[in-house]
Every structure is written in structure tokens, then in C-alpha cells.
Amino acid sequence: VDTEHIVYDLSGEYSELVLTMVNAAENAKGGKNRVSVYADGVCIYQSEWITNDSRPVEQTLDVSSVKKLRIECDTDSYAHCYCLVQGLLYR
């Protein structure tokens, strides 16, 4: 299992995170992925496994008091994972 991640320093200044998660088009051989979101080290969201047959998964999360946000993408193979941060709403 491969994992990629990105960390945002929010400093408690944002109220909402909007994500869209999709499986990459080149993962036609059955690769799947999932996205986990950690707020100050605590998992606040984990998607189901996403495949090419899955519709894009959209999720809105409350991050109003979060200082450090970490978004991880896990794959079950050599699949590619895409998670689009559509917006961080400033308070």
C-alpha cells in the first residue's frame, strides 16, 4: 500500500474544508484508493475505497478549530489517487 499526503497549517483560521475524491483514469486494471483527513493528528474522515466505477466522492468537513490538517491518499496497488481540495473557507 502506497500513501501520499499533504499538510496544511490552518492555524485555526478556517471553518470548512470541501474535498472531491476520484480514482485516476489510468487505474483501469482495478486499482482503488481512499482518502483520510486528519485534524491535529485525529482522523476526522476516511472515504470508502474508490474505484473507476465509483462516482466522485464529495465531502465537506468542519475544520473551525483545526491548526494542522493532513490529507492522506492510500492506494491498494500502484494506482494513482486524486483528491481535489475545492475550498478552505476562511472565517
FISE-273964 format. One line per field, with one value per residue (C-alpha): x, y, z; residue number from 1. Coordinates in steps of 0.05 Angstrom, whole numbers, padded with zeros to 5 digits, always signed. Layout:
BEGIN
c1 c(X, ...)
c2 c(Y, ...)
c3 c(Z, ...)
pos c(NUM, ...)
//
This chain:
BEGIN
c1 c(+00000, +00028, +00010, +00017, -00002, -00004, -00004, -00037, -00022, -00091, -00075, -00149, -00167, -00211, -00281, -00295, -00258, -00290, -00260, -00273, -00241, -00236, -00198, -00148, -00170, -00107, -00127, -00169, -00137, -00177, -00134, -00171, -00156, -00184, -00174, -00165, -00167, -00132, -00144, -00089, -00070, -00140, -00175, -00240, -00258, -00239, -00273, -00294, -00248, -00257, -00252, -00260, -00333, -00344, -00374, -00333, -00340, -00352, -00344, -00349, -00315, -00316, -00245, -00262, -00212, -00160, -00088, -00056, -00094, -00065, -00097, -00073, -00087, -00078, -00075, -00082, -00034, +00006, -00058, -00059, -00103, -00131, -00162, -00181, -00184, -00241, -00240, -00218, -00267, -00235, -00271)
c2 c(+00000, +00067, +00131, +00203, +00263, +00338, +00380, +00448, +00496, +00526, +00560, +00555, +00609, +00567, +00540, +00489, +00442, +00419, +00357, +00318, +00249, +00209, +00149, +00164, +00145, +00103, +00057, +00014, -00051, -00049, -00004, +00032, +00086, +00122, +00189, +00202, +00271, +00284, +00345, +00358, +00284, +00256, +00222, +00261, +00228, +00166, +00152, +00083, +00051, +00089, +00052, +00072, +00051, +00099, +00166, +00225, +00230, +00299, +00315, +00378, +00378, +00426, +00449, +00511, +00498, +00458, +00481, +00426, +00389, +00327, +00295, +00224, +00184, +00108, +00061, -00015, -00023, +00023, +00062, +00138, +00176, +00245, +00288, +00358, +00410, +00451, +00502, +00523, +00573, +00629, +00652)
c3 c(+00000, -00020, +00016, -00006, +00037, +00042, +00105, +00113, +00171, +00183, +00250, +00268, +00217, +00171, +00182, +00127, +00080, +00015, -00019, -00083, -00089, -00154, -00180, -00236, -00306, -00317, -00259, -00306, -00280, -00215, -00172, -00117, -00067, -00007, +00027, +00101, +00133, +00200, +00243, +00293, +00289, +00296, +00237, +00223, +00157, +00116, +00050, +00025, -00026, -00092, -00158, -00231, -00225, -00167, -00176, -00150, -00074, -00046, +00027, +00068, +00137, +00195, +00209, +00251, +00307, +00269, +00270, +00226, +00172, +00139, +00078, +00061, -00001, +00005, -00054, -00054, -00113, -00158, -00171, -00173, -00125, -00134, -00081, -00100, -00045, -00073, -00018, +00050, +00077, +00116, +00179)
pos c(1, 2, 3, 4, 5, 6, 7, 8, 9, 10, 11, 12, 13, 14, 15, 16, 17, 18, 19, 20, 21, 22, 23, 24, 25, 26, 27, 28, 29, 30, 31, 32, 33, 34, 35, 36, 37, 38, 39, 40, 41, 42, 43, 44, 45, 46, 47, 48, 49, 50, 51, 52, 53, 54, 55, 56, 57, 58, 59, 60, 61, 62, 63, 64, 65, 66, 67, 68, 69, 70, 71, 72, 73, 74, 75, 76, 77, 78, 79, 80, 81, 82, 83, 84, 85, 86, 87, 88, 89, 90, 91)
//
